[in-house]
Amino acid sequence: MYRFIDYYHNEVVLSFDDHPFSKDPKHVWVVCRHQDQWLLTKHSDRGFEFPGGKVEDNETALEAAIREVKEETGGIVKEIEYIGQYKVKGKEKVIVKNIYFAMVNQLVEQDGYYETYGPVLLKELPEGIQKDKKFSFIMKDDVLQRSIEEIKRRLK
């Protein structure tokens, strides 16, 4: 388990165990690859980030992850795997998110992308992403770095 303070000075606990904080989390975050590139979206307020969001009523976290990728990038998920979970102890509430890794085999152009400007493909994630104003706060803490390390470890 990893503990750290996030961009907004909240305590974060990250684990790559099987659902250590909640069997029924209400949020998801999906690290995506498409054609040997990272697939992100550009959020209308926050900037570049991997797709994610809230789990809707009568939806599993896995279903939400697949839906969020489609809504925010037009991506059709070919494969998806649970990677871990993190808990953010905010000032007003606690949020638990499942982290997934998805391989996207197709991008479908859409009329709208739900609070985002659609897909963004990057060959590499830039060095110094923590200080890059083009990237969302979600991309600026240890969750991103540790999740990518875990994904690479599993893909070996």
C-alpha positions as CSV (number, residue, x, y, z in Angstrom):
1,M,0.0,0.0,0.0
2,Y,1.2,3.5,-0.8
3,R,0.2,6.7,1.1
4,F,0.8,10.2,-0.1
5,I,-0.7,13.7,-0.3
6,D,-2.3,14.7,-3.6
7,Y,-2.4,17.9,-5.6
8,Y,-5.1,19.4,-3.3
9,H,-3.4,18.2,-0.1
10,N,-5.8,15.3,0.5
11,E,-4.5,12.0,1.9
12,V,-4.5,9.2,-0.7
13,V,-4.1,5.5,-0.1
14,L,-3.3,3.4,-3.2
15,S,-3.3,-0.4,-3.4
16,F,-3.0,-3.0,-6.1
17,D,-4.8,-5.6,-4.1
18,D,-8.2,-6.9,-4.9
19,H,-10.7,-4.1,-3.9
20,P,-9.2,-3.3,-0.5
21,F,-11.4,-0.2,0.2
22,S,-14.7,-1.1,-1.4
23,K,-16.3,-3.9,-3.4
24,D,-18.7,-1.4,-4.8
25,P,-16.7,1.8,-5.6
26,K,-18.5,4.8,-7.1
27,H,-15.7,6.1,-9.3
28,V,-13.4,4.7,-12.0
29,W,-10.2,5.8,-13.8
30,V,-9.0,4.0,-16.9
31,V,-5.4,4.1,-18.2
32,C,-5.7,3.5,-21.9
33,R,-3.6,2.4,-24.8
34,H,-4.5,2.6,-28.5
35,Q,-2.1,1.7,-31.3
36,D,1.0,1.8,-29.1
37,Q,0.1,5.3,-27.8
38,W,-1.5,6.5,-24.6
39,L,-5.1,7.4,-25.1
40,L,-6.2,10.4,-23.0
41,T,-9.0,12.9,-23.2
42,K,-8.9,16.7,-22.8
43,H,-11.3,17.6,-20.0
44,S,-13.1,21.0,-20.6
45,D,-11.8,22.4,-17.2
46,R,-9.0,20.2,-16.0
47,G,-6.9,19.5,-19.1
48,F,-5.4,16.2,-20.3
49,E,-6.2,13.1,-18.3
50,F,-7.1,9.5,-18.7
51,P,-10.9,8.8,-18.9
52,G,-12.9,8.2,-15.8
53,G,-15.9,9.2,-13.8
54,K,-18.8,8.1,-11.6
55,V,-20.5,4.7,-11.6
56,E,-24.1,5.2,-12.5
57,D,-27.1,3.5,-10.8
58,N,-27.5,-0.2,-11.9
59,E,-24.0,-0.2,-13.3
60,T,-20.9,-2.1,-12.2
61,A,-17.6,-0.3,-11.9
62,L,-16.3,-2.3,-14.9
63,E,-19.3,-1.3,-17.0
64,A,-18.7,2.3,-16.0
65,A,-15.0,2.1,-17.0
66,I,-15.9,0.9,-20.5
67,R,-18.7,3.5,-20.8
68,E,-16.5,6.4,-19.7
69,V,-13.8,5.4,-22.2
70,K,-16.4,5.5,-25.0
71,E,-18.1,8.7,-23.8
72,E,-14.9,10.7,-23.3
73,T,-12.7,9.4,-26.2
74,G,-14.9,7.4,-28.6
75,G,-12.7,4.4,-27.7
76,I,-14.0,0.9,-28.1
77,V,-12.4,-1.2,-25.4
78,K,-11.0,-4.5,-26.6
79,E,-9.5,-5.7,-23.3
80,I,-9.7,-4.3,-19.8
81,E,-8.2,-5.3,-16.5
82,Y,-8.6,-4.2,-12.9
83,I,-5.3,-2.8,-11.7
84,G,-6.0,-1.5,-8.2
85,Q,-8.0,1.0,-6.1
86,Y,-7.3,4.2,-4.3
87,K,-9.0,6.1,-1.6
88,V,-9.0,9.9,-1.4
89,K,-9.8,11.3,2.1
90,G,-11.1,14.7,1.1
91,K,-12.1,17.6,3.4
92,E,-15.8,16.9,2.8
93,K,-16.0,13.2,1.7
94,V,-14.1,10.0,0.9
95,I,-13.8,8.9,-2.7
96,V,-12.9,5.4,-3.7
97,K,-11.8,4.7,-7.4
98,N,-11.1,1.5,-9.2
99,I,-8.1,1.8,-11.6
100,Y,-8.3,-0.1,-14.9
101,F,-6.0,-0.7,-17.8
102,A,-7.7,-0.9,-21.2
103,M,-6.5,-1.7,-24.7
104,V,-8.7,0.2,-27.2
105,N,-8.9,-1.2,-30.7
106,Q,-11.0,1.5,-32.3
107,L,-11.8,5.2,-32.0
108,V,-15.3,6.2,-33.2
109,E,-15.8,9.8,-33.9
110,Q,-18.8,11.2,-31.9
111,D,-20.8,14.4,-32.0
112,G,-20.0,15.0,-28.3
113,Y,-17.6,13.7,-25.7
114,Y,-19.3,14.4,-22.3
115,E,-17.4,17.3,-20.6
116,T,-14.3,16.6,-22.8
117,Y,-12.9,17.6,-26.2
118,G,-12.4,14.0,-27.2
119,P,-9.4,11.7,-27.7
120,V,-5.8,12.8,-27.3
121,L,-3.0,10.3,-28.4
122,L,0.5,10.6,-26.9
123,K,3.4,8.4,-27.9
124,E,4.9,9.1,-24.4
125,L,3.7,10.8,-21.3
126,P,6.0,13.9,-20.8
127,E,8.7,14.2,-18.2
128,G,7.6,16.8,-15.5
129,I,3.9,16.1,-16.0
130,Q,3.4,17.2,-12.3
131,K,4.2,20.8,-13.3
132,D,2.7,20.8,-16.8
133,K,-0.4,23.1,-16.8
134,K,-1.9,21.2,-19.8
135,F,-2.5,18.2,-17.6
136,S,-5.2,17.6,-15.0
137,F,-4.5,17.4,-11.3
138,I,-5.5,13.7,-11.6
139,M,-2.3,13.1,-13.5
140,K,-0.1,14.9,-11.0
141,D,0.2,12.5,-8.0
142,D,1.7,9.1,-7.3
143,V,-1.4,7.3,-8.6
144,L,-0.4,7.8,-12.2
145,Q,3.3,6.8,-11.7
146,R,2.6,3.8,-9.5
147,S,-0.2,2.6,-11.8
148,I,1.9,2.7,-14.9
149,E,4.7,0.8,-13.0
150,E,2.1,-1.8,-12.0
151,I,0.8,-2.1,-15.6
152,K,4.3,-2.6,-16.9
153,R,5.1,-5.2,-14.3
154,R,2.0,-7.2,-15.2
155,L,2.6,-7.0,-19.0
156,K,6.1,-8.6,-18.6
